[in-house]
Amino acid sequence: MANLVNELVTGVVESVIKEILKKTTGKRSTTKRRKRQQTRSATTGRFVRKKATSTTRKPAKRQQSRRRTARARSRQRSR
């Protein structure tokens, strides 16, 4: 009986280990990153900075009303 349980446990453990190793040993290529293209000056041939464009600013969001605390609610009730 002990031999049967031992055999069953070792079989399960081996299959789990094989499954884990199969999942971890996959080929993973690193993500390729592209460099940002820089424009060169026509006269000097050096890299030129981009001019800062003026973006339209959004108006500030309204502040949400804060929820009353239990203390503030009880004070209001007592008035």
N, CA, C and O of each residue as an XYZ file, in Angstrom:
316
protein
N       0.827     -1.201      0.000
C       0.000      0.000      0.000
C       0.869      1.262      0.000
O       0.610      2.204     -0.748
N       1.917      1.266      0.861
C       2.811      2.416      0.923
C       3.555      2.581     -0.398
O       3.809      3.699     -0.847
N       3.895      1.463     -1.007
C       4.594      1.492     -2.287
C       3.709      2.131     -3.358
O       4.197      2.910     -4.177
N       2.433      1.815     -3.358
C       1.485      2.351     -4.340
C       1.328      3.872     -4.176
O       1.319      4.610     -5.162
N       1.206      4.325     -2.935
C       1.070      5.756     -2.649
C       2.348      6.488     -3.063
O       2.291      7.565     -3.657
N       3.492      5.897     -2.746
C       4.782      6.491     -3.093
C       4.921      6.627     -4.602
O       5.391      7.653     -5.095
N       4.518      5.607     -5.331
C       4.603      5.610     -6.785
C       3.673      6.674     -7.380
O       4.035      7.374     -8.325
N       2.497      6.778     -6.820
C       1.518      7.768     -7.280
C       2.031      9.196     -7.064
O       1.925     10.047     -7.947
N       2.581      9.438     -5.889
C       3.088     10.771     -5.555
C       4.260     11.141     -6.450
O       4.303     12.260     -6.962
N       5.207     10.240     -6.652
C       6.364     10.538     -7.499
C       5.937     10.779     -8.942
O       6.512     11.629     -9.622
N       4.952     10.052     -9.410
C       4.453     10.252    -10.775
C       3.847     11.629    -10.946
O       4.090     12.301    -11.948
N       3.062     12.048     -9.975
C       2.426     13.368    -10.035
C       3.478     14.473     -9.966
O       3.409     15.446    -10.717
N       4.443     14.325     -9.073
C       5.493     15.330     -8.908
C       6.310     15.464    -10.192
O       6.605     16.576    -10.630
N       6.673     14.336    -10.790
C       7.458     14.372    -12.031
C       6.689     15.052    -13.162
O       7.257     15.843    -13.915
N       5.410     14.746    -13.279
C       4.618     15.361    -14.351
C       4.475     16.870    -14.136
O       4.501     17.647    -15.091
N       4.323     17.273    -12.880
C       4.217     18.708    -12.583
C       5.526     19.425    -12.907
O       5.515     20.518    -13.472
N       6.645     18.811    -12.550
C       7.956     19.412    -12.822
C       8.189     19.529    -14.332
O       8.704     20.542    -14.805
N       7.811     18.496    -15.085
C       7.953     18.537    -16.538
C       7.120     19.667    -17.126
O       7.572     20.381    -18.022
N       5.898     19.826    -16.618
C       4.990     20.868    -17.103
C       5.569     22.257    -16.835
O       5.514     23.139    -17.692
N       6.121     22.438    -15.642
C       6.696     23.738    -15.270
C       7.913     24.048    -16.138
O       8.063     25.166    -16.630
N       8.774     23.058    -16.324
C       9.969     23.277    -17.127
C       9.617     23.542    -18.588
O      10.290     24.327    -19.256
N       8.582     22.902    -19.079
C       8.157     23.101    -20.453
C       7.693     24.535    -20.655
O       7.956     25.133    -21.698
N       6.996     25.093    -19.655
C       6.472     26.444    -19.768
C       7.565     27.502    -19.646
O       7.475     28.554    -20.278
N       8.595     27.239    -18.841
C       9.601     28.271    -18.595
C      10.683     28.309    -19.659
O      11.344     29.337    -19.808
N      10.891     27.234    -20.403
C      11.998     27.220    -21.361
C      11.526     27.558    -22.761
O      11.818     26.827    -23.708
N      10.803     28.656    -22.905
C      10.355     29.090    -24.218
C      11.269     30.179    -24.740
O      11.922     30.877    -23.965
N      11.315     30.324    -26.065
C      12.143     31.384    -26.647
C      11.420     32.698    -26.509
O      10.300     32.855    -26.995
N      12.042     33.621    -25.862
C      11.469     34.953    -25.727
C      12.437     35.951    -26.316
O      13.569     36.082    -25.849
N      11.993     36.654    -27.343
C      12.856     37.672    -27.932
C      12.558     39.005    -27.254
O      11.419     39.297    -26.891
N      13.592     39.791    -27.096
C      13.413     41.089    -26.453
C      12.681     42.024    -27.414
O      12.782     41.879    -28.632
N      11.961     42.961    -26.867
C      11.226     43.909    -27.704
C      12.209     44.851    -28.381
O      13.138     45.365    -27.758
N      11.983     45.062    -29.654
C      12.885     45.927    -30.408
C      12.441     47.365    -30.245
O      11.276     47.696    -30.467
N      13.364     48.206    -29.861
C      13.062     49.616    -29.661
C      13.638     50.410    -30.826
O      14.769     50.189    -31.256
N      12.827     51.340    -31.324
C      13.290     52.177    -32.424
C      13.710     53.531    -31.907
O      13.065     54.108    -31.032
N      14.805     54.032    -32.461
C      15.262     55.366    -32.087
C      14.390     56.393    -32.793
O      13.952     56.186    -33.925
N      14.146     57.500    -32.109
C      13.368     58.572    -32.707
C      14.199     59.253    -33.786
O      15.373     59.556    -33.575
N      13.589     59.490    -34.938
C      14.318     60.120    -36.019
C      14.538     61.598    -35.701
O      13.614     62.314    -35.316
N      15.774     62.029    -35.870
C      16.095     63.424    -35.644
C      16.347     64.090    -36.997
O      16.920     63.484    -37.902
N      15.915     65.327    -37.118
C      16.129     66.040    -38.371
C      17.480     66.744    -38.339
O      17.915     67.266    -37.312
N      18.119     66.738    -39.492
C      19.425     67.394    -39.601
C      19.271     68.755    -40.276
O      18.386     68.967    -41.105
N      20.138     69.641    -39.903
C      20.137     70.975    -40.490
C      20.670     70.884    -41.917
O      21.617     70.148    -42.192
N      20.057     71.633    -42.807
C      20.474     71.615    -44.215
C      21.841     72.274    -44.398
O      22.607     71.897    -45.285
N      22.137     73.263    -43.551
C      23.384     74.009    -43.742
C      24.555     73.362    -43.008
O      25.620     73.170    -43.596
N      24.371     73.022    -41.718
C      25.497     72.504    -40.934
C      25.540     70.981    -40.887
O      26.608     70.401    -40.695
N      24.406     70.334    -41.056
C      24.376     68.879    -40.995
C      24.220     68.339    -39.590
O      24.213     67.126    -39.381
N      24.093     69.244    -38.616
C      23.900     68.815    -37.226
C      22.433     68.527    -36.952
O      21.558     68.922    -37.722
N      22.171     67.833    -35.845
C      20.793     67.557    -35.454
C      20.123     68.833    -34.967
O      20.737     69.642    -34.272
N      18.870     69.004    -35.335
C      18.133     70.220    -34.998
C      17.060     69.877    -33.987
O      16.385     68.854    -34.110
N      16.900     70.736    -32.981
C      15.847     70.541    -31.988
C      14.500     70.886    -32.594
O      14.390     71.768    -33.445
N      13.474     70.172    -32.139
C      12.130     70.499    -32.593
C      11.650     71.743    -31.869
O      11.955     71.952    -30.695
N      10.887     72.572    -32.590
C      10.359     73.776    -31.969
C       9.178     73.390    -31.090
O       8.353     72.564    -31.479
N       9.100     73.975    -29.928
C       8.018     73.680    -28.996
C       6.720     74.245    -29.545
O       6.612     75.440    -29.822
N       5.736     73.366    -29.699
C       4.451     73.834    -30.207
C       3.573     74.228    -29.033
O       3.578     73.577    -27.988
N       2.824     75.300    -29.220
C       1.959     75.756    -28.132
C       0.664     74.941    -28.174
O      -0.091     75.006    -29.144
N       0.424     74.188    -27.127
C      -0.786     73.376    -27.066
C      -1.870     74.159    -26.350
O      -1.593     74.949    -25.448
N      -3.102     73.929    -26.761
C      -4.211     74.624    -26.107
C      -4.465     73.951    -24.771
O      -4.613     72.731    -24.697
N      -4.513     74.747    -23.727
C      -4.683     74.201    -22.388
C      -6.153     74.025    -22.067
O      -6.983     74.867    -22.409
N      -6.462     72.930    -21.412
C      -7.831     72.669    -20.992
C      -8.102     73.418    -19.696
O      -7.192     73.593    -18.885
N      -9.333     73.861    -19.487
C      -9.639     74.534    -18.225
C      -9.568     73.550    -17.061
O      -9.773     72.350    -17.239
N      -9.280     74.063    -15.885
C      -9.144     73.206    -14.707
C     -10.480     72.558    -14.384
O     -11.537     73.173    -14.532
N     -10.416     71.308    -13.941
C     -11.645     70.601    -13.596
C     -12.204     71.130    -12.286
O     -11.461     71.541    -11.394
N     -13.518     71.112    -12.189
C     -14.144     71.572    -10.947
C     -13.897     70.553     -9.856
O     -13.871     69.348    -10.106
N     -13.716     71.047     -8.648
C     -13.453     70.152     -7.529
C     -14.744     69.454     -7.123
O     -15.795     70.083     -7.002
N     -14.648     68.145     -6.917
C     -15.840     67.390     -6.524
C     -16.204     67.720     -5.088
O     -15.344     68.019     -4.260
N     -17.511     67.657     -4.813
C     -17.935     67.946     -3.444
C     -17.500     66.803     -2.541
O     -17.608     65.633     -2.908
N     -17.018     67.144     -1.380
C     -16.530     66.118     -0.459
C     -17.686     65.522      0.316
O     -18.640     66.220      0.658
N     -17.603     64.248      0.589
C     -18.656     63.585      1.340
C     -18.546     63.975      2.809
O     -17.446     64.091      3.350
N     -19.700     64.177      3.449
C     -19.680     64.572      4.863
C     -19.227     63.423      5.741
O     -19.534     62.261      5.472
N     -18.504     63.750      6.776
C     -18.080     62.744      7.731
C     -19.235     62.458      8.682
O     -20.199     63.221      8.746
N     -19.134     61.368      9.412
C     -20.187     61.001     10.366
C     -20.358     62.089     11.409
O     -21.478     62.364     11.840
N     -19.274     62.706     11.815
C     -19.324     63.760     12.827
C     -20.111     64.967     12.303
O     -20.937     65.538     13.016
N     -19.846     65.344     11.054
C     -20.531     66.496     10.472
C     -22.017     66.216     10.299
O     -22.846     67.108     10.480
N     -22.359     64.966      9.945
C     -23.782     64.616      9.787
C     -24.513     64.675     11.121
O     -25.642     65.158     11.199
N     -23.860     64.178     12.171
C     -24.517     64.187     13.486
C     -24.685     65.626     13.994
O     -25.671     65.934     14.664
N     -23.745     66.489     13.684
C     -23.848     67.896     14.089
C     -25.042     68.558     13.384
O     -25.780     69.341     13.982
N     -25.209     68.221     12.100
C     -26.286     68.823     11.339
C     -27.640     68.340     11.875
O     -28.604     69.105     11.921
N     -27.703     67.083     12.273
C     -28.947     66.520     12.806
C     -29.347     67.213     14.111
O     -30.529     67.435     14.376
N     -28.336     67.548     14.918
C     -28.630     68.126     16.227
C     -29.065     69.598     16.133
O     -29.601     70.128     17.106
N     -28.861     70.240     15.049
C     -29.246     71.659     14.907
C     -30.727     71.859     14.806
O     -31.190     72.993     14.684
